Amino acid sequence: MKNQIQLAIQNESRNSPIPRKSLLRKWVNAALSKQIEHAEITLRFVDADEGQTLNRDYRQKDYATNVLTFTFDDELPQLAGQPLMGDLVLCGAVIEREAQQQGKALLAHYCHMVVHGTLHLQGFDHLEEAEAEAMELLETQIVTQLGYDDPYLTERE
């Protein structure tokens, strides 16, 4: 069964261009488990100030980060028939800076961050080494299947 996605885009980033909605939808869909029949996801693109405020208020880390994930329901995995609901907050300034520092195409890094955040919505995490390795492997599989380079290639060299 194909995932049914309700995808809302909020662009509050004044200085950073964002990917087309068709690409965003493709990336989210690629990262969703086939067991998830319905998802309602908002992608909010923000400037560094809002990214820093959200990261400070919700994670007690006083800096802007690339992607923040907010789930509607902490009960994972989702109950059968219930939609996966949540928000991804992407900070364009941080994503642009990281892409440049890592020598990556901006679109490829946006893809990676959307995939990464979508996996977080589904309960994946990287707090412990085994979790991080599993999540990294899945991200790499999804991103490369979408036609981009391994997002962790520079870290493995």
N, C-alpha and C positions, 0 to 999 in steps of 0.2 A: 504494500500500500504506500502511495506517495504521501509525504508529509504535507499537511495543510498549514501554511504559515500566514499569520496576520503579522505583517511587519510595518511598524511605524518608524519614520525617520524624523528626528528633530535636529536641526542644524543651528546650534547656538555659537558655532565657531566662526568668528568674524574674519580670521586671517588665513585659515587653512581650507584648501579645496577638499571636498569629500568625494568618495567613489559614487558612481551611478547606483541608483536603487536596484537595478537589475543585477549588478554584480554583488551587491550586499545580500540580496535574496539568494543568489546562487551559493555564496559562501556559507550563509547560515544553514541553508538546506543541506549542503554537503556535510556539515558538522553535526547535524541532528541524527540521533539514533533512529534506525528504521522502526523501532518500537514506539516512538512518539508519533502519534497520529495527528496531533494538533498543537501548534505553538503560537503564542501571542507574545511577540518580542518587540521592544522599543530599542532602537539604536539612537543614542543621543550623542552628538558630536559637540564638544565643548572646548573652550579656550583653557589655558593653563590656570587661570584664577579659579574657575569653577572646578576644574579637576583637582586642584590642591585643596579646596574647601571640602569637597566630597571625600577625598582620601583622608583628610585630617578628621573630619567628623565621624566617618564610618569605620576607619581602620587605624586611627590614631597615628597616622604617618603624615607629617606636614610637608608634603611635596606633591606636585602633579605626577601622576603615573599614566601609563599608556592606556590601560583598559581597567574598568571597574565593573563588577558583575553584581547585580541585585536580583535575587530570586523573590518571586511573589510568595512561594510556599517552600519552607525549608524541609518539608517531608519529601525526601527523595529515596528511591525513584518515585516518579509520579504515579498516583493511583490510576488504575486502568480507566480509560475514558476521560480523564481529566487533562486539560491542556497544560502544557509547560508554559509558564508565564514568568517574564522577567525583563529587566532592562540591562543593556550594556551601555556604559558611558565611555566614549573614546575621546582621548585628548589629542587633537590633531597636531599641536605643537610638539608634544612629546614623541608621537609616532613619526613625525617628519624628522626630528632630531636623531632619533634612534636609527631610522633608515639610512640617513646620511652617515652617521658614525659607523654603522655596520656594513656600509657599502651595498645596501639592498635597494631595489626599486621600491618606490613609495607604495605603489599599488600592491606589491607582494607583501610588504610589511602590514598594510591595512588588512589584507586577507588573513594573514597570520593572527592578528589581534582579534578579528571578528571570530575566527575559528576558536581561538583560545578562550574568549569570553563565552562563546556558545557552549563549549565543553564544560566550563565552570557552571553554567546554568543547569546542566544535566548532572551535576554532582562530582565531576572530576576535580581533582585538586593536585597540588604539587608541594605540600608541606613536608612530606616525608620522601626519602629518596626513591623508594619503590613506586610511590604514586607519581612522582615527578617523571621517572623514566617511562612509565606507562602512558602518561599524558603526552609527553614529548614525542613518543613513538606515534601515537594516534594523530597528533597535530601534523607531524611530518608526512604521514600517509595521506591525510586529507589535503594538505597544502600542495603536495607534489601531484596528486591526482587532479588538482585544479589547474595544473600547468605552471606552477611557480617552483623556484628552487627550494631545497631543504632549508627551512627557516633557522635551523640550528647549525648549519654548515660551518659558519665562522667560529663557533664555539668548539667544534670537534676537530678543527685543524690544528 
